[in-house]
């Protein structure tokens, strides 16, 4: 088993993962923007769709959304706590009968036939966490797709600013008094993160060149019993478009959820989020701005792609 799968299993199977992930839109503004964008894209692309594969489906944010619209969804995830939470939420929404829950790793989709699902989707970058197998995993997702694919991967251009901004996530905290453990850590360590920061051009140059976030340090942490963040491969927009095209996906449209939102300071974002009228206008404009091909690479975390499978 590759480290990609071993690290992912340990990271995402931590007992609190399902509960924490199910509350992200109550915790972080960037999650509100990103998931609103994805939801709009999905709902605009459901014509002719009856069956769905959701790879790395997490706590069910989008599998439940589509099940509520009458679609048959296979909810596939590496994390049992995530699946348990998704099942709980699906039962609450009355759609358990439309969702099949499967625990598995994206590195092995051999149980599924070519073109088995009308729609294949995968969000929050699980493809990027399968490094060095990301291209094979991408090809497998396309293989089991019958009509349409909608996926997000980690964006290289969008990720690079993190290396020059140790407090970038603080910008998007909705409530600094939240009991979320990561929020508490961000707030308590903000001054320390700024004081200890030094720009490392060599690291920026390396990631720009090879797209890889993580590696030996994460492997060492795993071997010492820790649960490190997944080693992540970040994609360039033209690279993702080329790979999908080579796999038989046509009419690829790219977008960068969060590109507009990341330009706005937290004080203004909070004012917007706390006013329903402003929030609606803001999310409407974010969707248009972030869908523009000229900003797709600067999405907050992800690069989103939609395309049609040519059989």
C-alpha positions in Angstrom: 0.0 0.0 0.0 1.4 3.4 -1.0 1.9 6.2 1.6 -0.9 8.1 -0.1 -3.4 5.6 1.0 -1.9 4.9 4.4 -1.6 8.5 5.3 -5.1 9.3 4.0 -6.6 6.4 6.0 -5.1 7.6 9.2 -5.8 11.3 8.6 -9.5 10.9 7.6 -10.3 8.1 10.0 -9.7 10.2 13.1 -12.9 9.8 15.2 -13.9 13.5 15.1 -13.5 13.9 11.3 -17.1 13.2 10.3 -18.6 15.6 12.8 -16.0 18.4 12.1 -16.4 18.1 8.3 -20.2 18.3 8.5 -19.9 21.7 10.2 -17.4 23.4 7.9 -19.9 25.8 6.3 -20.8 26.9 9.9 -17.1 27.5 10.7 -15.2 28.9 7.6 -16.3 31.5 5.1 -14.1 30.0 2.3 -16.1 26.7 2.7 -19.3 28.6 2.3 -18.0 30.2 -1.0 -16.5 27.0 -2.4 -19.5 24.7 -1.6 -22.0 27.3 -2.9 -20.0 27.4 -6.2 -19.9 23.6 -6.5 -23.6 23.3 -5.7 -24.5 25.8 -8.4 -22.3 24.0 -11.0 -23.8 20.6 -10.1 -27.4 21.8 -10.3 -26.8 23.3 -13.7 -25.4 20.0 -15.0 -27.9 17.3 -14.1 -29.7 16.9 -17.4 -29.7 13.2 -18.4 -28.3 12.1 -15.0 -29.8 9.2 -13.1 -26.8 7.6 -11.3 -23.9 9.3 -9.5 -20.5 8.2 -8.1 -19.2 10.6 -5.4 -15.6 9.8 -4.8 -14.3 11.1 -1.5 -17.8 12.0 -0.5 -17.0 12.9 3.1 -19.9 13.7 5.3 -22.3 13.8 2.4 -22.6 17.4 1.5 -23.1 16.7 -2.2 -24.2 13.1 -2.3 -27.2 14.0 -0.1 -27.9 17.1 -2.2 -28.3 14.9 -5.3 -30.2 12.1 -3.5 -32.7 14.7 -2.5 -33.3 15.4 -6.2 -34.1 11.8 -6.8 -30.7 10.5 -8.1 -29.2 7.2 -7.1 -25.8 7.9 -5.5 -22.8 5.8 -4.5 -21.2 7.5 -1.6 -17.5 6.4 -1.6 -15.0 7.4 1.0 -11.9 6.1 2.8 -13.2 7.3 6.2 -15.6 5.3 8.4 -16.4 8.3 10.6 -17.2 10.3 7.5 -19.5 7.6 6.2 -21.2 7.2 9.6 -21.9 10.9 9.7 -23.1 10.9 6.1 -25.5 8.0 6.9 -26.8 9.9 9.9 -27.5 13.0 7.9 -29.0 11.1 5.0 -31.4 9.4 7.3 -32.4 12.8 8.7 -33.0 14.0 5.2 -35.0 10.9 4.3 -32.8 9.7 1.5 -31.1 6.6 2.9 -32.8 4.5 0.2 -31.2 6.5 -2.6 -27.6 6.3 -1.3 -25.2 3.3 -1.3 -22.4 3.8 1.2 -19.0 2.2 0.3 -15.7 2.4 2.3 -12.8 2.3 0.0 -9.8 4.1 -1.5 -9.8 6.0 -4.8 -6.6 4.1 -5.7 -8.8 1.0 -6.3 -12.0 1.4 -8.3 -11.8 -2.0 -9.9 -15.2 -3.0 -8.6 -16.9 -0.6 -11.0 -17.6 -1.2 -14.7 -16.7 1.2 -17.5 -19.3 3.9 -17.8 -21.3 2.6 -14.8 -22.3 6.0 -13.6 -23.9 8.9 -15.5 -22.1 11.4 -13.3 -18.8 11.0 -11.5 -17.9 13.7 -9.0 -15.1 14.2 -6.5 -14.6 17.3 -4.4 -12.2 18.9 -1.9 -9.2 17.4 -3.8 -9.1 13.6 -2.9 -7.5 13.0 -6.3 -4.6 15.2 -5.3 -4.1 13.2 -2.1 -3.4 10.0 -4.1 0.1 11.2 -5.2 2.0 9.6 -6.9 -1.0 7.9 -8.4 -3.1 11.0 -9.2 -3.1 10.5 -13.0 -4.1 6.8 -12.7 -6.9 7.7 -10.3 -8.1 10.5 -12.6 -8.2 8.0 -15.5 -10.2 5.5 -13.4 -12.7 8.2 -12.4 -13.1 9.0 -16.1 -13.4 5.2 -16.9 -16.4 4.6 -14.7 -18.0 7.8 -15.9 -20.8 7.4 -18.5 -21.8 11.0 -19.3 -20.3 13.8 -17.2 -17.5 14.4 -14.7 -17.3 17.2 -12.2 -14.1 17.1 -10.0 -12.0 19.4 -8.0 -8.2 19.0 -7.4 -5.7 21.1 -5.5 -4.7 24.1 -7.4 -1.0 24.9 -7.7 -1.4 28.6 -8.3 -4.0 28.8 -5.6 -1.9 26.9 -3.1 1.4 28.8 -3.6 0.1 31.9 -1.7 -0.2 29.7 1.4 3.6 29.4 1.5 3.8 33.2 1.8 0.9 33.6 4.3 1.0 31.6 7.5 -2.3 33.1 8.7 -4.3 32.8 5.4 -7.0 30.6 7.1 -7.6 33.1 9.8 -9.1 35.4 7.2 -12.1 33.0 6.8 -13.0 32.1 10.4 -16.6 32.9 11.0 -16.5 32.9 14.8 -13.1 33.2 16.6 -14.9 31.8 19.8 -15.8 28.6 18.0 -14.9 25.4 19.8 -13.6 23.8 16.6 -10.1 22.6 17.6 -8.5 24.0 14.4 -10.1 27.4 14.9 -8.8 27.4 18.5 -5.3 26.5 17.2 -5.4 29.2 14.5 -6.5 31.9 16.9 -4.0 31.0 19.7 -1.0 30.7 17.3 -1.6 33.6 15.0 1.0 35.9 16.5 3.5 33.1 16.8 2.9 32.2 13.1 3.5 35.8 12.0 6.6 36.3 14.2 8.2 33.1 13.1 7.6 33.5 9.4 10.3 33.8 6.8 9.7 33.8 3.1 11.5 30.8 1.5 11.8 31.5 -2.2 13.5 28.1 -2.8 10.3 26.3 -1.5 8.1 28.5 -3.7 10.3 27.7 -6.7 10.2 24.0 -6.0 6.4 23.8 -5.6 5.9 26.0 -8.7 8.1 23.5 -10.6 6.9 20.1 -9.3 3.5 20.9 -7.7 4.2 18.7 -4.6 3.2 19.8 -1.1 4.7 17.5 1.5 6.8 14.3 1.3 9.5 13.0 3.5 8.3 14.9 6.6 4.8 13.5 6.4 6.1 10.0 5.9 8.3 10.3 8.9 5.4 11.7 11.0 3.3 8.8 9.9 6.0 6.2 10.7 6.2 7.8 14.2 2.5 7.1 14.8 1.2 10.6 13.8 -1.7 11.5 11.5 -0.1 14.0 9.1 -1.9 16.0 6.4 -1.9 14.1 3.1 1.0 14.5 0.7 -0.7 16.6 -2.0 -0.1 17.0 -5.7 -1.3 20.4 -7.0 -2.4 20.8 -10.6 -1.9 23.6 -13.1 -5.1 24.5 -15.0 -3.7 23.6 -18.5 -2.4 20.4 -17.1 -5.8 19.3 -15.7 -7.5 20.2 -19.0 -4.9 18.3 -21.0 -5.1 15.2 -18.9 -8.9 15.1 -19.0 -8.8 15.7 -22.8 -6.4 12.9 -23.2 -8.8 10.6 -21.4 -11.7 11.4 -23.7 -13.4 14.2 -21.8 -14.6 17.0 -24.0 -15.9 20.6 -23.4 -13.8 21.0 -20.2 -14.8 24.1 -18.2 -12.5 25.2 -15.4 -13.3 27.5 -12.5 -11.6 28.6 -9.3 -14.0 28.7 -6.3 -12.8 31.4 -3.8 -10.7 33.5 -6.2 -12.7 36.6 -5.5 -13.3 35.9 -1.8 -9.6 35.6 -1.0 -9.0 39.2 -2.0 -11.3 40.5 0.8 -10.2 41.1 4.4 -12.0 39.2 7.2 -13.7 42.3 8.6 -15.5 42.9 5.4 -16.2 39.2 4.8 -17.9 39.1 8.3 -20.1 42.1 7.5 -21.2 40.4 4.3 -21.8 37.0 5.8 -23.9 38.5 8.6 -26.3 40.4 6.2 -28.5 37.9 4.2 -29.0 40.4 1.3 -25.3 41.2 1.0 -24.4 37.5 1.4 -26.7 36.5 -1.5 -25.3 39.3 -3.8 -21.8 38.4 -2.8 -22.2 34.7 -3.5 -23.9 35.5 -6.8 -21.0 37.6 -7.9 -18.4 35.1 -6.6 -19.9 32.4 -8.8 -19.6 34.6 -11.9 -16.1 35.9 -11.1 -14.7 32.5 -10.1 -16.1 30.9 -13.2 -14.0 33.1 -15.4 -11.2 31.1 -17.1 -8.7 33.9 -16.4 -8.9 33.4 -12.6 -9.6 29.7 -12.4 -6.1 28.9 -11.2 -6.4 31.2 -8.2 -9.3 29.5 -6.5 -9.0 29.5 -2.7 -8.1 25.8 -2.5 -9.4 23.9 -5.5 -9.4 23.9 -9.3 -12.8 22.7 -10.5 -13.4 21.0 -13.8 -16.6 19.9 -15.6 -16.6 17.9 -18.8 -18.5 15.5 -21.0 -17.5 11.9 -21.5 -17.3 10.9 -25.1 -18.1 7.2 -25.4 
